[in-house]
Amino acid sequence: MPYYKEHMRAAIRRMIDQVKENVYTRLCTLSAEAFVTAEPLPYEARMQGTHKTLQIGEKWGELWDCAWFRFTGEIPASARGADLVALIDVNGEGCVFDETGCPVKGLTCVETTFDTNLGFAGKRVYRLPAPMRETGRVDLWVDCGCNDLFGNYKGGGTLREAYLAVCNEPARQLVYDLQVLYDLMECLEEGCARRERLLFVLYDCANSLRTFSEQEIAAARERLAPELAKRGGDASLRFTAVGHAHIDLAWLWPLRETVRKGARTFSTAIELMDRYPDYIFGASQPQLYDSMRQYYPALYEKIKQKVKEGRWEPQGAMWVEPDVNLSGGESLVRQIYYGKKFYQEEFGLDVRNLW
């Protein structure tokens, strides 16, 4: 009877959840205030909205409201040398800005209408920059929208999280090791030798992690390393994975939200590039790049630098990703003409692919 295998899989899932709980240790609650407006304001005007001082669990806005949030706090002296992060969830979308007014990291709500079968949507972690850790003072400005990834929202527009925390980096890496191997196991056929091997290795890790100490986590990662290093054999085809974000310029949100979604996405891609030197990202639609150039010039200069380094691929020769059922030939030709012209003038590239 295969009932014991379901027991093993359930134990592995519980173990992954437990490791996740050990990644971030909260140090204190950050003070939160918001300047709420009906429409988004630029960084320079961030304090012009209706001022609110908020506690965790308090409501700050209705659907499509905007706000500049300010999160502040003191870093305990005992934590100055630690890997410090801010855990922020405004029950909406957000983008962290630096002191010069440049977007540096996108955030999304944890409670969401997003289909979690496609992956976990919430991005609530912002690693504190070195200058902030050195001064011992947290001071973050976040441009927020009271909406979910796909326009709607859940939870009523309330502040869910605003904490200073320490990141246990080995535990964070272990989460990804476990999740990758578990997802691979679930994709393989029942009875397959590789699937059975993964099941027993993961179950062995589940039994060995008791206190989630540094030694236990290191031993678990060492146990999983041979499975992660395995290859599928010499393949006839070579696959290369490039990061990509598909952004509809006008869908279930106001047009002005498209610009902010671009800033959230592109600043996050650059933050990942800075952390992972081998990460490559690509994005389409010159109209979106042009919006970044107009509204976030400092961010746009970072994008141009990554393009020059060969790590950011401008994709799709059309100005936007258009309807091709109703459009006429003249319209489509102009889409390609103006799209290729923009890429040539801005990046010196002749883009020859199409979305």
N, C-alpha and C positions, 0 to 999 in steps of 0.2 A: 504494500500500500504506500502511495507517495505522500501521505498526509504529513510526514515528518519534514518534507521539503518545504511545504508551506509554513510550517513552524520555523524553519531555519530562515526563510525569507522574511518573515515577520520580525524575527530577532535582529536581522541585519538592518531593516528599516528603522527599528527602534534605536539601534546603536547609532545610525547616521544622525537621527534627530538629537540624540544625547550629545554627540560630538559638536553639533551646531550650537547647542546651548552653552558649550564651554569655549567658544571662540571669543566672545566679547564679555568682559567683566565691567559692569557699570561702576563708575567712581562717584558721580554726582549728577544732579539734574541741572541743565543749563537754563538760565533765565531766558524767557522768550517774550518778544514784543513784535507786533505786526502793524504795518501801515497799509490799510485795506482800501482798495479802489475798485471801481467797476471795470476799468480798462487798465492795461499794463502801463507803468511809467518807467522811464529810463533810470539808470543808476543814479544820475545826478539829482533826480527828483524823488528819490526813494522815501523821503520822510514827509511827503505831502499828503498822504492818505489819512483815513480815520485811524487814530492810534488806539491800539488795544494791547494790554498786558495780559498774557495768557498763561494758564497752568495746563499741565497734561490733562487731556480729556475735555477741554473747553472748546467750544465752537468758534471758528474765526470767519467763516464765509459761506455763501451759497454757491450753487453751481455757476461756474464761469467768473466768479469773483477773482480778483488778483490781489496780491499783497507782497510787500517787501518785508521779510522776516529778519529780525536781528537776534542772534543767539550769543549770549555772553556767559562767561564763567571763569573761575580761577582754577588753574591746574595745581593739585596738591604737590608739595615739594617732593614727596616720596615717589611721585609718578613722572618726574621730569624726564628721565631717561627712557621711559617706556614707549612702546608703539601705540600712540594715542590716536583715537578716532572720535568723531562726533556721530552719534546715532540720531538721525533726524527723519521724522515722518510727519508731514503736515496733512496727511489724508488727501494729497493732491500731487501735482508735479512741481518740481522746483529746480533751480539752477544756482549753485554757489558762485559768487563773484569774488574776485580778489580786490585789494584796496585800490587798484587802478581802474576798476569798473570793467574788468575783463571776465567773461564766464570761464570757470575752471572745472566744474563737475556737475553733471545732471543727476537729479534725484527723482524717484518715483514712489508712489504710495504702495504700502504693503497690502492693505485691504483693497481688492480690486475686482472689476468685472472681467479682467483678462483671464483667458482660459489657461489654468495652471497646468493642464496636460502638455502645454507647449513649453513649460519651464516656469521657474519662480520669477515673478515680475518685479517685486519690490527691491529698489536700490536705495538703501537708507544710510550707507556708510560713507563718511568723508574723512580721509586721513588728514590729520592736522599738519600743515606745512611746518618746516623746521623753524622759521622765525617765530611762529606762534608758540611752539613748544619751548623755545629758548626764553621768551619773555614771561612765560607762565600765565598768559592771559588769552582766553578764547574770545574771539570777536568775529562772528560770521554773518555775512549778509546773503540772504537767499531770496531770489525772485521766484514767487510761487503762483500757481494757478489752481483754483479749486475745481479740479476735474481729473478724471481717470485717464489712463493711456488712450482709451478710445472714446473720449468725450464725456461719458457718463461718470458717476462716482458712487461709492458706497461709504457708509460711515458718517455722513452728514457734515463733512468739511470740518473735522475737529483735529486738534493737535494731538497726535498719537505718541510721538517720541521726541525727546530733546535731552540727550544724555551725553556726558563725557565718559568714554570707556577706554579700556586697554584691550588691544587685540592680541590674542594668542596665535601668532603666525603659524607655528607648527600645526596647531589644531585646525586652523583655516585651510592649510594645505591638505591635511588629512581628509577633511570634508570632501574636497574635490577628487582626491584619489579614490575614496569610497564610492562617490556618486558616479564617477566615470565607469568604474568596473561594474557597479550594480546595473547601470543602464545598459552596458554592453551585455551583461548576462541576460537581462530581460529581452534583448533583441535576438538572442540565439535560440535555435530550436531545442525543444525538450529532448533530452537524451544525448545531445551533442557533448563531446568530451570536454570542449573548452567551457561550456556552460556549467558542467558538473564541477570542474576544477575551480571555477570562480565562486560557485556556491559554497564550497567547503573552505576555501581560503577566507572569504568574507565572514563566514560563520565562525571561523577560528578567531578572527579579529574581534568579533562581537563578544566572544567568550573571554578574551584576554583584556579587554578594556573595562576596568573596574573603577579606578579612581581618576582616570584621565590625567594622570601625572605626566610630566615631561618624558620620563623614561618609557611609560606605556605607549605614548603617542609615537615616539621615535621607533619603538619596536614594531608597532603596527605598520608604520610607513615602510620600514625595512621588509616586513613580511609581504607587503603589497607590491614592492618595487619590481620583482621579477615578472609579475603578471602585467604590469604597466609597460614593461620593456618589450614584451612579446610583439611580433609583427605577424601579419597575415600571410607571410610567404612572399616570394618574388612575383609581383603582380605585373600584368601586361600594360596596365594603365597607371599613370601617376596622378594623384589628386593633390591639389594645392588649395588650402582653405584661406580665404581672405575675408576679414570682417566687413560687414556691410549693414547699413541701416536704410530700410525702405521707408520713405516719408511721403505720404500723400500730401500735396500742397494745399488741397482744399477738400476736406472730407467731413468728418463729424465734429468739427470744431470751427471757431471763427478764423478768418484768414490771418488775423494778427497772432493767433496762437501758433501758426506754422513757423513764424520767425523765431519764437521762443523755443519751440521744439527743436529747431535747427541748432540753436545755441546749446541746448541741453545735450543733444546727441553728439555734436562735433566736439564740444569741450570734454565730454566723457571719453571720446575716442582718442583725443590727444593725451589725456591723463593716462590712459592705458598704454599708449605708445611710450610715454616717458617712463612708465614702470616696467614695461616689457620690450626690450630693444628689438626683438624679432617679430613684433606684432605689425601686421599690414592691414590697412583699412581702405575701403573705397566707398565713394558716395556719388550719386548721380544728380542731375538737374542743375544747370547753371543758374536758374532763377533762385535756388536756395543759396548757392554760393554768393550770388549778387546781394541777397538779403543780409548775409553775414558781413559782406563788405560795407554795406550801408549802415547797419545797426550795431555791429560789433567789430569795428575795424581792428582792434588788437587781436581778437580771436582769429580774424581772417588772415592776419600776418603769420600767425602760428600755423594755420592750414597751408599757406603758401610755402613756408619753410619745410613742412613735412612732405609736400609734393616735390620740392627741390631735392630732398633726401631720397626720394624714390619709395617712400613708405606710405604715401597717401595717393590713391588712384582716383583721379577725376574720371567718372564713368558716364556712359550714355550720351551720345552726340546730340540728342534733342534738347531744346531749351527746358522743357518739362516732359514728364512722361504722359503723353496725350492720349485722348481717345482716338483710336485708329479705325473705328467703325463708321463714325459720322463725318470725320474730317475729310476734306478734299485733298487732292494731290498738291495743290499750291500751298495749302496750310502746312502739310507735312514737310515739304521741301524747305519752307521757311523755318520750321522748327529745327531742322538739321543745320541749316545755314547759320542761324544766329547762335545755336548751341556750340557748333564747332568754332565759330568766330570768337566767342567768349573764351573758350578754353585756350585758343591759340594766343589771344592777346594777354590773358591773365597768367597763364602757366607755360606758354610756349609749347603746347602739346597739340598734336593732331589726333583727337580721339576718334577711333574707328570702330567703336562698338555701340550697340543700341539697346535700350531697355524698352 
